[in-house]
Amino acid sequence: MSHNTFGHLFRITTWGESHGPAIGCIVDGCPPGLPLEAADIQAFLDKRKPGGSKFVTQRREADEVAILSGVFNDASGRQVTTGTPIALEIQNTDQRSKDYGAIAAAYRPGHADYTYDAKYGIRDYRGGGRSSARETASRVAGGAIARKVLAGVTIRGALVQIGPHKVDRARWDWAETANNPFFCPDAKTAAVWEDYLDGIRKSGSSIGAVIEVVAEGVPAGWGAPLYGKLDAELAAAMMSINAVKGVEIGDGMAAALLTGEDNADEMRAGNNGKPKFLSNHAGGILGGISTGQPIVCRFAVKPTSSILTPRRSIDSSGHETDIVTKGRHDPCVGIRAVPVGEAMMAIVLADQFLRHRGQCGG
């Protein structure tokens, strides 16, 4: 299987399967001299790890990260990056492969079981193997290192919709995302989600969601006009996350409803000699290049495919069957996708920053 690496100058390569002994990633291209301890990475992994509430999978993984290479103590005794590849490992400690024995030869509708078998002629049915969202822990670890590269940039994510229920943006409070199990910026909507998702969970079903990730402090000039567009690479990064089916930047699809007058992000002269934008319909990116405004990216995740409701399918021999997927699964995979989206934003921006610095020296 190829295509396990993402990025250009700042690159991550992930490895491992959901029910294998471990997962991890190699981070290549990280500049030397950046302070890096396992605790710097662990803080972000703890946001994503399973078992944190009744609304996510009850698989119990500590997700403790080990740094195996790429760091050394500097003259002051701090552990810093050396500029060489950084190897990260996360042990799998709570696999229950027996939960998947009944579907070893059958394809879960909506999952990647069939397509993996069609491509490779072999698949790891235990939790989906490489197609499992377990792989995203490696991305979060890599994203923690990317944030070290991005001095002055703040990246935050929030869940903005579960099923038909959206947040009220008039009540948006970033601090509130730490006060509920949904990373929701709206306390009243979080209470609605709690009752709604509890019903979904108890019925053995699942529901989709929308995540919004915002990066502030990105200067104007990152990106490229054509094949290295910042928004194109953000879209590719978010679409690479398991279960993501749609991505938009700024107003996104809603831009189709606007006139040219409404959509234009008008400018006036700012006090610092830079433009002051009067709106941000473009989501901080114009012509593939950052404007200096907040970069706003949203993505939609589909409902988890592993559910208890019988679904019609076939097995690897072509026989028709009905499938019930047992085991421990997220009733809304969008919840734990919030730190994953933050990580992918950080990885793209770190890569774009290094490429911009290499070409323009800024």
C-alpha positions as CSV (number, residue, x, y, z in Angstrom):
1,M,0.0,0.0,0.0
2,S,1.5,3.3,-1.1
3,H,0.4,6.9,-0.4
4,N,0.9,6.9,3.4
5,T,2.8,10.2,3.4
6,F,1.3,13.7,3.4
7,G,3.1,17.0,2.9
8,H,6.2,18.3,1.0
9,L,8.8,19.9,3.2
10,F,7.0,19.0,6.4
11,R,5.8,15.4,6.0
12,I,4.1,12.8,8.1
13,T,4.0,9.1,7.2
14,T,1.6,7.0,9.3
15,W,1.8,3.3,9.9
16,G,-0.1,0.6,11.8
17,E,-3.5,-1.0,12.0
18,S,-6.5,-0.7,14.4
19,H,-5.9,-4.1,16.0
20,G,-2.1,-4.5,15.5
21,P,0.4,-4.1,18.3
22,A,0.9,-0.4,17.7
23,I,0.3,2.6,15.4
24,G,2.5,5.6,14.9
25,C,4.1,8.1,12.4
26,I,7.3,9.4,11.1
27,V,7.6,13.2,11.0
28,D,10.2,14.4,8.5
29,G,11.3,18.0,7.8
30,C,10.8,19.4,11.2
31,P,13.3,22.2,11.8
32,P,16.0,21.6,14.5
33,G,16.1,23.2,17.9
34,L,12.4,23.2,18.7
35,P,11.6,22.1,22.3
36,L,9.8,18.8,22.2
37,E,8.7,16.4,25.0
38,A,6.2,13.6,24.9
39,A,4.0,15.7,27.1
40,D,3.7,18.3,24.3
41,I,2.1,15.6,22.1
42,Q,0.2,13.8,24.8
43,A,-2.0,16.9,25.5
44,F,-3.5,16.7,22.0
45,L,-3.8,12.9,22.0
46,D,-5.8,13.1,25.2
47,K,-8.4,15.2,23.4
48,R,-8.9,12.6,20.8
49,K,-8.5,9.3,22.7
50,P,-11.5,7.0,23.0
51,G,-13.5,6.3,26.2
52,G,-13.7,10.0,27.2
53,S,-17.5,10.0,27.5
54,K,-20.5,7.9,26.8
55,F,-20.9,9.6,23.4
56,V,-17.8,8.1,21.9
57,T,-16.4,4.5,21.5
58,Q,-15.8,2.8,24.8
59,R,-12.5,1.2,23.6
60,R,-10.1,2.0,26.4
61,E,-6.8,3.2,25.0
62,A,-4.3,5.3,27.0
63,D,-2.8,6.5,23.7
64,E,0.5,7.2,25.4
65,V,3.1,8.4,22.9
66,A,6.7,7.5,22.8
67,I,9.3,9.6,20.9
68,L,11.8,7.1,19.5
69,S,14.1,9.3,17.4
70,G,14.7,12.9,16.3
71,V,15.3,14.6,19.6
72,F,18.3,15.3,21.8
73,N,19.3,17.5,24.8
74,D,20.7,20.9,23.9
75,A,23.4,22.7,25.9
76,S,20.8,23.9,28.5
77,G,19.5,20.3,29.0
78,R,16.3,20.8,27.1
79,Q,15.1,18.1,24.8
80,V,14.9,19.6,21.3
81,T,14.3,18.4,17.7
82,T,17.5,17.6,15.8
83,G,16.2,18.1,12.3
84,T,16.2,14.4,11.6
85,P,13.1,12.1,11.3
86,I,11.0,12.0,14.4
87,A,9.5,8.5,15.1
88,L,6.4,8.3,17.3
89,E,4.8,5.2,18.6
90,I,1.4,4.6,20.3
91,Q,0.7,1.1,21.6
92,N,-2.7,-0.5,21.0
93,T,-3.7,-2.0,24.4
94,D,-7.5,-2.7,24.2
95,Q,-8.2,-4.5,21.0
96,R,-11.2,-6.9,21.0
97,S,-10.7,-8.6,17.6
98,K,-13.3,-11.3,18.5
99,D,-16.0,-8.7,18.0
100,Y,-15.4,-8.8,14.3
101,G,-15.3,-12.6,13.8
102,A,-18.9,-12.7,12.4
103,I,-18.0,-10.2,9.6
104,A,-14.7,-11.7,8.6
105,A,-16.0,-12.6,5.1
106,A,-18.8,-10.0,4.9
107,Y,-18.8,-6.4,3.8
108,R,-20.2,-3.7,6.0
109,P,-22.4,-1.3,3.9
110,G,-20.9,2.2,3.9
111,H,-17.5,1.0,5.1
112,A,-14.3,0.4,3.1
113,D,-14.5,-3.4,3.4
114,Y,-15.5,-4.0,-0.2
115,T,-13.2,-1.4,-1.8
116,Y,-10.1,-2.6,0.2
117,D,-10.8,-6.2,-0.9
118,A,-11.4,-5.1,-4.5
119,K,-8.1,-3.2,-4.6
120,Y,-5.7,-5.5,-2.6
121,G,-7.4,-8.9,-2.6
122,I,-6.9,-9.1,1.2
123,R,-8.2,-7.0,4.1
124,D,-7.9,-6.8,7.8
125,Y,-11.5,-7.2,9.0
126,R,-10.5,-6.4,12.7
127,G,-12.0,-2.9,13.0
128,G,-11.1,-2.2,9.4
129,G,-7.3,-2.5,9.8
130,R,-5.7,0.5,8.0
131,S,-9.1,2.0,7.2
132,S,-10.0,2.4,10.8
133,A,-10.2,5.9,12.4
134,R,-7.7,4.6,14.9
135,E,-5.1,5.7,12.4
136,T,-6.0,9.4,13.1
137,A,-4.2,9.2,16.5
138,S,-1.0,9.2,14.5
139,R,-2.1,12.4,12.7
140,V,-2.9,14.1,15.9
141,A,0.6,13.3,17.2
142,G,2.2,14.6,14.0
143,G,0.0,17.7,14.2
144,A,1.3,18.5,17.7
145,I,4.8,18.7,16.3
146,A,3.5,20.9,13.4
147,R,2.2,23.4,15.9
148,K,5.7,23.7,17.2
149,V,6.7,25.1,13.8
150,L,3.9,27.6,13.7
151,A,4.9,30.3,16.2
152,G,2.2,32.9,16.6
153,V,-0.5,30.8,14.9
154,T,-3.5,29.6,17.0
155,I,-5.6,26.6,15.7
156,R,-8.9,25.8,17.2
157,G,-11.7,23.4,16.2
158,A,-15.4,23.0,17.2
159,L,-18.3,20.8,16.4
160,V,-20.9,23.0,14.8
161,Q,-23.6,20.5,13.7
162,I,-24.8,17.0,14.7
163,G,-27.6,15.7,12.5
164,P,-30.1,18.5,11.9
165,H,-29.0,20.5,15.0
166,K,-26.7,23.4,14.4
167,V,-25.0,25.8,16.9
168,D,-26.2,29.3,17.3
169,R,-23.3,31.5,16.1
170,A,-24.6,34.4,18.2
171,R,-23.7,32.4,21.3
172,W,-20.3,31.2,20.0
173,D,-17.8,31.0,22.9
174,W,-14.5,29.2,22.2
175,A,-14.0,28.6,26.0
176,E,-17.2,26.6,26.0
177,T,-15.6,23.9,23.8
178,A,-13.7,22.7,26.9
179,N,-16.8,22.4,29.1
180,N,-18.8,19.7,27.2
181,P,-18.0,16.4,25.6
182,F,-18.7,17.6,22.1
183,F,-16.2,20.5,21.6
184,C,-19.3,22.6,21.2
185,P,-18.9,26.4,21.4
186,D,-22.6,26.9,22.3
187,A,-23.7,25.7,25.7
188,K,-27.4,25.5,24.9
189,T,-26.9,23.5,21.7
190,A,-24.5,21.2,23.6
191,A,-27.5,20.4,25.9
192,V,-29.7,19.6,22.9
193,W,-27.0,17.4,21.5
194,E,-26.7,15.4,24.7
195,D,-30.3,14.3,24.7
196,Y,-30.4,13.8,20.9
197,L,-27.2,11.7,20.7
198,D,-28.2,9.7,23.8
199,G,-31.2,8.5,21.8
200,I,-29.0,7.7,18.8
201,R,-26.5,5.8,21.0
202,K,-29.2,3.7,22.8
203,S,-30.8,2.7,19.5
204,G,-27.5,1.3,18.3
205,S,-27.4,3.8,15.3
206,S,-25.2,6.7,14.4
207,I,-25.3,10.2,13.0
208,G,-23.2,12.6,11.0
209,A,-21.7,15.9,11.9
210,V,-19.9,19.1,10.7
211,I,-16.6,20.3,12.2
212,E,-15.2,23.8,11.8
213,V,-11.4,24.6,12.2
214,V,-10.1,28.1,12.4
215,A,-6.5,29.2,12.2
216,E,-5.6,32.7,13.4
217,G,-2.3,34.5,13.1
218,V,-1.4,33.2,9.7
219,P,0.2,36.1,7.8
220,A,-0.7,37.1,4.2
221,G,1.3,35.3,1.5
222,W,1.3,31.6,2.4
223,G,0.2,29.3,-0.5
224,A,0.6,29.4,-4.2
225,P,-1.5,30.6,-7.1
226,L,-2.0,27.2,-8.9
227,Y,-1.0,23.8,-7.9
228,G,0.0,24.6,-4.3
229,K,-3.1,26.5,-3.4
230,L,-3.5,26.7,0.4
231,D,-7.2,26.0,0.2
232,A,-6.7,23.0,-2.2
233,E,-4.2,21.4,0.2
234,L,-6.5,22.1,3.2
235,A,-9.3,20.4,1.3
236,A,-7.1,17.4,0.5
237,A,-6.0,17.2,4.1
238,M,-9.5,17.2,5.5
239,M,-10.9,14.8,2.8
240,S,-8.1,12.4,3.8
241,I,-9.7,12.0,7.3
242,N,-11.8,8.9,7.7
243,A,-15.6,9.4,7.0
244,V,-15.2,12.9,5.6
245,K,-17.5,13.5,2.6
246,G,-17.4,17.2,2.1
247,V,-15.1,20.2,2.7
248,E,-15.6,24.0,2.4
249,I,-13.5,27.1,2.9
250,G,-15.1,30.3,4.2
251,D,-18.7,30.5,3.0
252,G,-18.1,27.4,0.9
253,M,-21.3,26.1,-0.8
254,A,-23.3,29.1,0.6
255,A,-21.2,31.3,-1.7
256,A,-23.5,30.1,-4.5
257,L,-26.3,32.1,-2.9
258,L,-24.4,35.4,-2.9
259,T,-24.2,38.2,-5.4
260,G,-20.8,39.7,-6.3
261,E,-21.5,42.6,-4.1
262,D,-22.4,40.4,-1.1
263,N,-19.4,38.1,-1.6
264,A,-16.7,40.7,-2.0
265,D,-14.5,41.0,1.1
266,E,-14.1,44.8,0.9
267,M,-11.0,46.5,2.2
268,R,-10.1,49.7,3.9
269,A,-6.7,51.0,5.0
270,G,-5.6,49.6,8.4
271,N,-3.6,51.4,11.0
272,N,-0.6,49.1,10.4
273,G,-0.4,49.8,6.7
274,K,-2.1,46.5,5.9
275,P,-5.6,46.2,4.6
276,K,-8.5,46.0,7.0
277,F,-11.1,43.5,5.6
278,L,-14.7,44.3,6.2
279,S,-15.8,40.6,5.9
280,N,-14.3,37.1,5.5
281,H,-16.5,35.3,3.0
282,A,-13.3,33.8,1.4
283,G,-12.2,32.1,4.7
284,G,-8.8,33.8,4.8
285,I,-7.7,32.6,1.3
286,L,-7.8,34.3,-2.0
287,G,-6.2,32.9,-5.2
288,G,-4.8,30.0,-3.1
289,I,-2.8,32.4,-0.9
290,S,-3.6,33.5,2.7
291,T,-4.9,37.0,3.2
292,G,-3.9,37.4,6.8
293,Q,-7.5,36.9,8.0
294,P,-8.6,33.9,10.0
295,I,-8.5,30.7,7.9
296,V,-11.9,29.0,8.2
297,C,-12.4,25.4,7.1
298,R,-15.4,23.1,7.6
299,F,-15.8,19.5,6.9
300,A,-18.7,17.0,7.1
301,V,-18.4,13.4,8.4
302,K,-20.9,10.7,7.5
303,P,-22.5,8.5,10.2
304,T,-20.4,5.6,11.5
305,S,-21.0,2.6,9.3
306,S,-20.7,0.1,12.2
307,I,-24.2,0.0,13.7
308,L,-26.4,-2.6,15.4
309,T,-29.3,-2.2,12.9
310,P,-29.3,-5.1,10.4
311,R,-28.2,-3.9,6.9
312,R,-28.3,-5.8,3.6
313,S,-25.0,-6.7,2.1
314,I,-23.0,-9.5,0.5
315,D,-20.0,-11.6,1.5
316,S,-16.7,-12.1,-0.3
317,S,-18.2,-15.1,-2.2
318,G,-21.0,-12.9,-3.5
319,H,-23.7,-14.4,-1.2
320,E,-26.4,-12.1,0.1
321,T,-26.4,-11.5,3.8
322,D,-27.6,-9.1,6.5
323,I,-25.0,-7.5,8.8
324,V,-25.1,-6.4,12.4
325,T,-21.8,-4.9,13.6
326,K,-21.0,-5.5,17.2
327,G,-18.2,-4.0,19.2
328,R,-17.4,-0.5,20.4
329,H,-18.1,2.3,18.0
330,D,-18.7,6.1,18.0
331,P,-22.4,7.0,17.6
332,C,-21.0,10.3,16.1
333,V,-17.5,10.0,14.8
334,G,-17.5,13.8,14.3
335,I,-16.8,14.4,18.0
336,R,-13.3,12.9,18.0
337,A,-12.7,14.3,14.5
338,V,-12.3,17.8,16.0
339,P,-8.7,17.4,17.2
340,V,-8.0,15.4,14.0
341,G,-9.1,18.4,11.9
342,E,-7.0,20.7,14.0
343,A,-4.0,18.4,13.4
344,M,-4.4,18.4,9.7
345,M,-4.8,22.2,9.6
346,A,-1.5,22.4,11.5
347,I,0.3,20.0,9.2
348,V,-0.8,21.9,6.1
349,L,0.2,25.2,7.6
350,A,3.6,24.1,8.8
351,D,4.3,22.7,5.4
352,Q,3.1,25.9,3.6
353,F,5.2,28.1,6.1
354,L,8.4,26.2,5.3
355,R,7.8,26.3,1.6
356,H,7.0,30.0,1.7
357,R,10.2,30.6,3.8
358,G,12.2,28.6,1.3
359,Q,11.0,30.6,-1.7
360,C,10.5,34.1,-0.2
361,G,12.7,34.1,2.9
362,G,9.9,35.3,5.1
